[in-house]
Amino acid sequence: MKQAFSLVELSIVLVILGLLTGGILGGQSLIRAAELRAVSTEYQRYSAAIGSFRDKYFALPGDMTNATAFWGTTASCPGTAGTGTQTCNGDGNGTFLFTTPNETFRAWQQLANAGLVEGTYSGIGGSAGVHSAITGSNIPGSRLQTAGWQLLGQNYIEQFVNEYFPVNYQNFLAFGINTAVQNDWVNDPAIKAEEAWNIDQKSDDGNPSSGRILSFRHVRRPNCVVAADNAYDLANTSLGCNLFFITSY
């Protein structure tokens, strides 16, 4: 006699497979939701750390003119990492410079030196060049994917004005992705338009072109922003968005 599975047995197997698939997909959704919530939490934590640093040292991290008096001087400023807490002074103009002396990277080093953020940061550009941001090396990483955080100022915006909305970015925390082989900052998209809108809506105004949470303009992120009305392209399911969180410092 030939033996085979009965319809009841096959039905049980299909039900089990369905439950497993549903559990896996549901678990992935929960993980993604937790990662997205972490973006806002990380921003608040880093913003508070910058404020605490300013209150304690009367200057912004990376920008302070007497940082070496507290943590020592590297062998050659600004381009060498130094050992331990050794760092370099900034120019004290109140903004995070992306160019020499790389205040955008020294900022994280000095925040860590002050015990205000976790981790150890080199304070200099990565191996790909002076502007190379490397997550976990000279900038902190995010819980979300391979994204990271970088501190930048209005002076950087002015170099690429067509890619940004015409507002005063002041100093801001940039959120996005970069890799070790790129000679640039965290300017690769990390999240979908709907996810960016969700973060923006909960903490700001839900608009990528206004408020204190912004994104690139359509010319730089066509998968994130609709050119016609400068709104998030909620129908687009591609990873297309970066976010910029303007600080009050």
C-alpha positions, 0 to 999 in steps of 0.5 A: 500500500502507498502511504501519503499525508492526509488532508488533515495532516497537510492542513496542520503543516500549512497552518504551522508554516503560516504561523511561523511566517507571520511570526517572522514578519511580525517580529521584523516589523517590531524590530524595525519600529524599535529601530525607528524609535531609537533615532529620536531617542539618540537625537535627544541624547546627543542634543542633551550631551552637547548642551551639557558640554556647553554648560560645563566648558562654555563652548561647543565640543570640537569648537572650543579653543582651549580643549587641549588644556583639559585633554592634552594635545596630539602630536600634530593638529589637526590631522593626527588622532593622538593617544588617549584623550589627546585632541586639538583646539577649535576656532571658537566661532560657534559652529561645527566646521567640516573643513580643517580643523575637522571640528565635526570629528573632534566634537565626538572625541571631546564629548567622549572625553567629557564622559557625555557620550559612550565610545571612543572616537579618533577625532580625525577623518577616516582612511578614505580622506580628511572628510571620511566619516566612519561609523564607530571610529570617528562618529557614533553609530545608530541602532538603525542599520549601519547609520550614524550621526555627524555634527555639521554647521550652516557653513557646510550648507552654504557650499551646496545650497541647491541641495538644501531647503532655504532655512537656517540650519545653524548647527545640526545633527545629520543622520544617514549612512556612510561606508569606510570606502567613501570620502564623505559624510553620512549623506547616504539614505537610511530610511524610507519616506514614510519612516522619515515622515513618522519620525518628523510628525512625532517630534516636529511638523511632518514636513521635510522643508520646515521646522527643526527636522529636515531632509534633502531637497528633491534634487538630492533625494527624489525618492524622499521628497516630492518636488511639487509640494516639498512633502515626503513621498509617502508612496515611495518604498525605497530607502531615500531619506536622510534627516537633519535635526537642528540643534539650539546650540 
